[in-house]
Amino acid sequence: MSATLKYHGHACFSMAAGGKRAIMDPFLTDNPMAVESAEDIVCDAVLVSHAHSDHLGDAIEIAKNNDAVLVATYELAVYCQRQGVEDVYPMHIGGGHEFDWGHVKLTVAHHSSSIVTDESIVALGASSGFLVTMGERLLYYAGDTALCADIEFIGRMNDLDAAVLPIGDTFTMGLDDAVIAAKMLGAGLTVPMHYNTFEVIQADPHEFVRRVQAEGLHARVMEPGEEIGL
């Protein structure tokens, strides 16, 4: 069975197979790159890598609209449950679970996870990435992370059909480090994310693709709204 990968802009992707769909970090409202609204999304699962507003985004609303399970690290999952999401599955880094729509394992992401309000900053556990298996295809969704040795282990331990990596610098790895990460992973396809949405994360995704391809690997830029087969 094959699977598809769809890019929704910024760091939001969805993966689908067998009539099931899981969406990751659905930041759509107020996202200048988004071509869809939260109301347009139909899914069975919502995966949230961390609590920052450009990743948690519309996750709570989408989970409620679809009666979908929301998967996140323990503290963030409980927070979403307290915001009215009925079906949450708390996990933590290194843990995996088989759902009826696919398998998810949480990976290390060197980043933070918090909600900023006018009154305070609320820390909500650790940030994470995801290894998602659907339709016998394995995707590594890095989340917001720095370049780290953990990425090399992920590549050595998994036969990755696709990987999506941040390239925008400032808050995550930049383009140079992301090329190194792509080499560590050796995925069948590498797609850049988390760039150009805001002024402080400007990067050229086509340069990233050229440099990854120069290493003998397959990479491509996906446009918001584009869906490809894996």
Summary of the structure (lengths in Angstrom):
residues: 230
radius of gyration: 16.0
end to end distance: 10.0
largest distance: 49.7
contacts: 847
relative contact order: 0.16
helix: 25%
strand: 31%
